[in-house]
Amino acid sequence: MSGMINHAILQDALNLPTGERAELALRLVESLDGEPSEDVEAAWAAEVRDRVQALRQGEASTRPSADVFRDARRRLAARR
C-alpha cells in the first residue's frame, strides 16, 4: 500500500464526528513533525514568557478571536 491511500480507512475517518476528525487530523500532522527539539521548545517557552510579560506591563494588547478571524476572512476575500 506504499504511496496509496487506503480508501476504506479514509472513508471511515471522513465519517467520524467533526471533533474526532479534528483530533485525528492533529495527530496525523503531529506525526509528520517528529520529535520537537529542545531548542525549539525553549525558544517557544521564552516567547510565551515575553508575551505574557508584555501584556502584564501594558506593552501589548489582545483582541477577541472573532475580530481577528473576521478581519482575516475579509483580507482573504479581498485577494480573490
Secondary structure, DSSP 8 states (H G I E B T S, - for coil): -TTS--HHHHHHHHTS-HHHHHHHHHHHHHHHH-S--HHHHHHHHHHHHHHHHHHHTTS-----HHHHHHHHHHHHHHH-
